[in-house]
Amino acid sequence: MSRMQLYRRNGWGSAIVELQLAHYGLEADAVEVADLFIDQEARRDLMRISPAGQIPVLILPDGRVLSESAAITLHLADLTGRDDLVPAAAAQERPRFLRWLIFLVAQVYPCFTFGDDPARFLSDKAAQQELGEATTARLQELWSTLEGVVGAPWFLGERFSALDIYLAAMSNWKPGPDWFRANAPKVWSIASATAAREDLAPVFRRNFG
Ligand SMILES: N[C@@H](CCC(=O)N[C@@H](CS)C(=O)NCC(=O)O)C(=O)O
């Protein structure tokens, strides 16, 4: 029987899925993806299965395609029948989980889409610089909001969830670990504790060193 395949690259958003697979004890064959900001052919190839030309993409054993990390997160919970990363439909924490899961992918993630390489969208050099700076400022604003709503020791309080995995991966990106340590210590503490979990640490190290 064929296995799942994960389109991945070290340190990119595929880490969010790899960490969940490790938590569940699931395996997927890795399909290494080139730097999509540099390799236009790799980007065009990927767009055949991922309309936005982004990873992660998970291919299910029967060939069905799942892009979008939140869709993958919810599907893996359905597939395993487990509720340890995604609170069950009737669980008290479920609305809060969904709210912030979608906030992370719909508010935080696009700052990278538009800010990582503003030259994709704007030809004027000064405008590119302005968009780069504006998306970093927006990231700082959004993470400050998250700092105000996270629980302890985990995002949802006593229970671990996929939100903690998102924080662990995303806090390696802009505005960068130093910013998080200084300005979002609660988020940073959740991220560090998640990265240190026994089942996740090897995947975390492979992705983020
Ligand atoms: N909404 C998507 C965002 C994924 C995303 O932005 N992935 C980045 C890597 S972390 C990517 O592939 N960027 C390449 C590009 O935008 O061209 C998700 O949640 O999966």
Ligand as a Chemical Component Dictionary entry (heavy atoms), coordinates in Angstrom:
data_LIG
# 
_chem_comp.id                   LIG 
_chem_comp.type                 NON-POLYMER 
_chem_comp.pdbx_formal_charge   0 
_chem_comp.three_letter_code    LIG 
# 
loop_
_chem_comp_atom.comp_id 
_chem_comp_atom.atom_id 
_chem_comp_atom.alt_atom_id 
_chem_comp_atom.type_symbol 
_chem_comp_atom.charge 
_chem_comp_atom.model_Cartn_x 
_chem_comp_atom.model_Cartn_y 
_chem_comp_atom.model_Cartn_z 
_chem_comp_atom.pdbx_ordinal 
LIG N1  N1  N 0 -1.762 29.166 4.058  1  
LIG C1  C1  C 0 -0.648 28.286 3.823  2  
LIG C2  C2  C 0 0.655  29.091 3.846  3  
LIG C3  C3  C 0 1.845  28.231 3.466  4  
LIG C4  C4  C 0 3.088  29.063 3.150  5  
LIG O1  O1  O 0 3.052  30.292 3.091  6  
LIG N2  N2  N 0 4.202  28.354 2.953  7  
LIG C5  C5  C 0 5.458  29.005 2.623  8  
LIG C6  C6  C 0 6.615  28.316 3.328  9  
LIG S1  S1  S 0 6.571  28.546 5.065  10 
LIG C7  C7  C 0 5.742  28.864 1.146  11 
LIG O2  O2  O 0 5.636  27.783 0.604  12 
LIG N3  N3  N 0 6.117  29.976 0.534  13 
LIG C8  C8  C 0 6.506  30.009 -0.847 14 
LIG C9  C9  C 0 5.752  31.052 -1.601 15 
LIG O3  O3  O 0 4.865  31.726 -1.045 16 
LIG O4  O4  O 0 6.039  31.169 -2.788 17 
LIG C10 C10 C 0 -0.638 27.177 4.875  18 
LIG O5  O5  O 0 -1.108 27.425 6.002  19 
LIG O6  O6  O 0 -0.206 26.056 4.571  20 
# 
loop_
_chem_comp_bond.comp_id 
_chem_comp_bond.atom_id_1 
_chem_comp_bond.atom_id_2 
_chem_comp_bond.value_order 
_chem_comp_bond.pdbx_ordinal 
LIG N1  C1  SING 1  
LIG C1  C2  SING 2  
LIG C1  C10 SING 3  
LIG C2  C3  SING 4  
LIG C3  C4  SING 5  
LIG C4  O1  DOUB 6  
LIG C4  N2  SING 7  
LIG N2  C5  SING 8  
LIG C5  C6  SING 9  
LIG C5  C7  SING 10 
LIG C6  S1  SING 11 
LIG C7  O2  DOUB 12 
LIG C7  N3  SING 13 
LIG N3  C8  SING 14 
LIG C8  C9  SING 15 
LIG C9  O3  DOUB 16 
LIG C9  O4  SING 17 
LIG C10 O5  DOUB 18 
LIG C10 O6  SING 19 
# 
